[in-house]
Amino acid sequence: MDKNVKICIIGGGPAGLSAGMYLEKKGYENYTILERNDHVGGKCHSPYYNGRRYEMGAIMGVPSYYAVHDVEEFCGITHDGPQLNRNYKDRNGNVIEPFEPKKNIFKIPRLLKMKKQITELGRILETKYQGYDLNGHRGVAQGRYEGFAVSPEREPVSGVNENLKDLSMPFKEWCEMNHVELVQDVWIGPFTSFGYGYFDEIPAAYVLKYLDFQTCMNFVRINLWTWKNGTQFIWESLNDKLKNHARLNSDITKVERKDGKVYVTVNGKTEEYDKLIVTSPLQYFPEYADAREDEAKYFGKIDYERYDVLAVETRPEDHPEISYYVFDNMTPDRLGHLMVYYRRWRDSKDQVITTYALRKHKNSEEIPYEECKQTVLDDLKTMKNPATNVVNEKSWYYFPHVFSDDYAAGWYDDVEAMQGKYDTYYAGEIMSFGDMDETAEYSRELVERFF
Ligand SMILES: Cc1cc2nc3c(=O)[nH]c(=O)nc-3n(C[C@H](O)[C@H](O)[C@H](O)COP(=O)(O)OP(=O)(O)OC[C@H]3O[C@@H](n4cnc5c(N)ncnc54)[C@H](O)[C@@H]3O)c2cc1C
């Protein structure tokens, strides 16, 4: 493609900003990033409290976050944040150690079986499901894999593997089919409590591409990255470094694609581009763009999670000594309850803690926001860490995905086949997975494939 091509990128989150970085690295400098908010970072959102930043959105990374590492190198920053640590409580607020055999004599047979199944899972992922962990979902529903190796070099890889078709089924069903159902006890922590839905509804492909074997083991061993100035700082640093900084407060009211050009009306003025990269939620694209029939059809099938975060103050004597997971609250029958709460700064009680809850499940009625908030505040009392005040709250548009039927019917291959068709490219969370690295990596691969 001509290096002077004029590119409009919608969205100044990890996907949009990293698209800018990878374009720039490849010699494309005529790009514009349009961001609706008055700040960059999207769901990497780190406000200040008492002079320090806390996390209302993304918190952590793992050593295999190669795209985030590219960004760090580009900006000369590193993951210099506080060490993560956590304990577990039951739904009544008692501290428990669910994986410690000595503390769970009656559960020893189950724990031994679980350990064996984890080893077995590692084996089948390497063999039967070879190719499962590539970024994005190209070919999976057709029993193929195609993309780039998950390694710093990202060599191109592709192959045929009929077993990959199994990944469209819900993770719970997939585990049962492969006789590794107890691995869910471990995978559920960094999946459901991180807002990615329930194992009886979410296709295994999403679970395993994000929590590939190594990544899950990094969570188990707490081999994790955080950033002192918050995850938002990563993207602020990138925005500062880019030749073309994101244009904030951009209100896009119209996108029209005709005669090989893309016309974007932003803050009342129409601008002309050659190509468009959409990293904002595709579900809402038809609301302001001249969406074609196929775009409207496919984007209308996207669902998303309602993931609620509260930042609360406590009295010093009620401040939790560490972060807690509440496994009892991670199943659909406990929808709307507190699943995890995070104490970020170990050296101070004069900080907020953040709480996390889901309030939507495919087969249940959505819990209203206020009701969920009250349940979480009540749960904090049960946990013996009552809040005195809520200082910030957010209900995120979170983890866009499709369900098993659409996944198996080839949603991803159909949408991938539309890349570039209307001078438009699709990126952001839905195209890979809702975490910082998968979205940034998808942008890298998009630039590699099409520009
Ligand atoms: C509570 C929470 C915890 C998380 N924890 C982690 C974690 O620990 N680790 C991890 O890796 N990830 C985590 N994530 C997920 C991660 O933050 C997201 O997956 C990532 O930010 C997605 O990047 P994105 O650019 O695709 O989308 P977003 O971050 O959502 O960015 C999209 C951007 O587009 C802008 N936009 C939307 N519509 C328009 C429009 N019409 N015009 C212009 N701009 C528009 C938005 O304002 C936003 O800035 C977490 C997220 C949340 C909410």
The ligand as a Gaussian input file, in Angstrom:
#p B3LYP/6-31G(d) Opt

LIG

0 1
 C      -12.282000      -3.501000      35.207000
 C      -11.374000      -3.930000      34.094000
 C      -10.286000      -4.739000      34.377000
 C       -9.430000      -5.152000      33.348000
 N       -8.307000      -5.864000      33.671000
 C       -7.388000      -6.110000      32.711000
 C       -6.123000      -6.632000      33.065000
 O       -5.806000      -6.813000      34.250000
 N       -5.243000      -6.904000      32.069000
 C       -5.540000      -6.659000      30.754000
 O       -4.695000      -6.921000      29.888000
 N       -6.726000      -6.119000      30.397000
 C       -7.646000      -5.838000      31.335000
 N       -8.835000      -5.233000      31.006000
 C       -9.217000      -5.138000      29.584000
 C       -8.512000      -4.056000      28.797000
 O       -8.577000      -2.841000      29.477000
 C       -9.200000      -3.924000      27.451000
 O       -9.305000      -5.177000      26.833000
 C       -8.445000      -2.987000      26.521000
 O       -8.421000      -1.695000      27.074000
 C       -9.135000      -2.976000      25.154000
 O       -8.546000      -2.033000      24.298000
 P       -9.373000      -1.421000      23.081000
 O       -8.566000      -0.323000      22.533000
 O       -9.795000      -2.528000      22.177000
 O      -10.733000      -0.888000      23.735000
 P      -10.953000       0.222000      24.836000
 O       -9.928000       0.160000      25.882000
 O      -12.372000       0.083000      25.231000
 O      -10.740000       1.579000      24.032000
 C      -11.648000       2.007000      23.056000
 C      -11.535000       3.508000      22.908000
 O      -12.406000       3.933000      21.863000
 C      -13.069000       5.109000      22.292000
 N      -14.328000       5.198000      21.544000
 C      -15.424000       4.430000      21.658000
 N      -16.367000       4.808000      20.787000
 C      -15.850000       5.855000      20.100000
 C      -16.339000       6.684000      19.065000
 N      -17.549000       6.524000      18.564000
 N      -15.543000       7.674000      18.603000
 C      -14.285000       7.855000      19.099000
 N      -13.773000       7.091000      20.086000
 C      -14.540000       6.105000      20.569000
 C      -13.275000       4.917000      23.768000
 O      -13.499000       6.150000      24.425000
 C      -11.967000       4.264000      24.164000
 O      -10.980000       5.199000      24.513000
 C       -9.682000      -4.771000      32.013000
 C      -10.751000      -3.933000      31.734000
 C      -11.581000      -3.504000      32.762000
 C      -12.728000      -2.603000      32.446000

